[in-house]
Amino acid sequence: MLGRRLLVLFAVLLGLTALVTSLAPRPTARQDDAGVSTPAPTPAPTRAPASSRRLERTISADDGRPRARVRVRAGDVLALTVRGDVLDGVEIAGLGKLEPIEPGSPARFEMLLDTPGEFRVTLLDARRPVGLIEVAPTSQR
């Protein structure tokens, strides 16, 4: 008895699915004067994007180390690791990025840099800059 009810329920659901798919609108194709149907044209790309690179860089946040400079160009993807023996937060000003850092657990960032400019990498609690990311326009570098 239960098996029969399940089969009936399954048949009803299958029928409803068939009904819904038959009522759904289908994509239309244009018809030329000759009666030949052609799909709608797709827009051509305006220009090919510049090739982007994925760069991996590491900055030390230890005290007494010189401030590191990371040079990239607009459109690059930067995988930045900030290592150090401090318990703090690492902020990249202007990009809205914030990650914690602690001994044995570096701060890791991965970002697409599409705006030229300079972005400071700073330890928040120590209020100490540890690096600078320089993003050059695409035509330079």
N, C-alpha and C positions, 0 to 999 in steps of 0.2 A: 504494500500500500504506500509506504513512504517513498519507495523507489519510483513508483508511478507518478507521484506528486512532483518529485524532483525532475523527472523527465518532462512533465507538462510545463513546469516553471522554466526549464531550460528552453523548451520550444517557444514559449511566449517571449522570453528575452531575445532569442535569436530572431524571431519575427519582428520585434520592435526595433532591433538593430538594423535589419534590412530596410524597414520602413523609413527610419531616420536617414540612412545613407542615401536612399532614393530621393528624398525631399531636399537634401542639402544642395546648395547652389554649386554649379560646376564652373571652372574657369572657361571663359569664352575666348574664342579666337576670331580675329577680324577676317572678313571675306573681301577679297579684291574684286574688281569688276569681272574678272574671268571666272569667278566662282571658286578659286583656289584659296584655301584658308592658310593664313600665315600667322605665326605667333607675334605678339606685340614686341617691338624692338626694345633691346636693352640699351641703356645709356652707356656710352663709351667712357672709360676712365679719363679724367682730365690730364693727369700726368702720373708717371710711375713714382712711387715713394722712394726716397733716398734709402740706400741700404743701411739698416741699423745693425749695431753690433751689441753683443752682450759682454760686458766687461766685469771682471771680478777683482775687487780691491779690498785690502785689509788696512785698517788704521789702528794704531796703538793709542789707548787712552791713559797709559801710565804717566805719572807725574814726571816732569823733567824731560820728556820727549819733545822734539820739535813738532810743530803743527804740520800735519800732512796736507798735501795738495793732491786732489784727484781731478785730472783734466779729461773731459769727455766732450762729445759734440751733441747737439740737439738731435733727438731721435734714438739715442743709444739707451740700452737697458743696463743699469748699474746694479750689480749685486755687491753691496757694501757690508763688510764685517768690521765691527769695532770691538777690539779685544782689550782687556785690562783687568787689573786686580783691584777694582773698585766696585762698590755697591751703589749704583746711581741709575739715572735715566739718560739716554742719549736722544737728543732732538736734532732734527735737520730743519733749521729755520727756513720758512718760506715754502716748504713742501708739505708741512703738516704731518711729519713722520715722527713717531716717538716709540722707542723700544727700551726695555730694561737691560741693564748690564750688571753682571756680578762675576766674581772670580770663577773661572771655569765655564762660564756661560756667556758668550759674547752676544752683543746686539747685532741682529741681522736685518738688513733692509734689501728689498729688491724693488726697483722703481724705473719707470720709463721717464727719462728726462727730455721733455719736449719744449721747455722754455729756456732760452739762453739767459745766463746770469751767474751770480755767485751765491752759494748757499752754505752757511756756516753749520758745522757739526759741533755740538756743544754738550758737555756734561751738565745736566740741569742743577743738581744739588751743589756741585762744586763750582758752578758758574765759570767753567773753564772751557775755552774752545780747544778742540782736539784735531780739527781738520776743516778743510774748505773744498767744496765741490765747485769746479769751474766748468760751466756748460757753454761751449762756444757755438755760434750759429753753424748751421749745416755746411755752409760753403767754406768755412775755415777749418783748421786743425792740421 
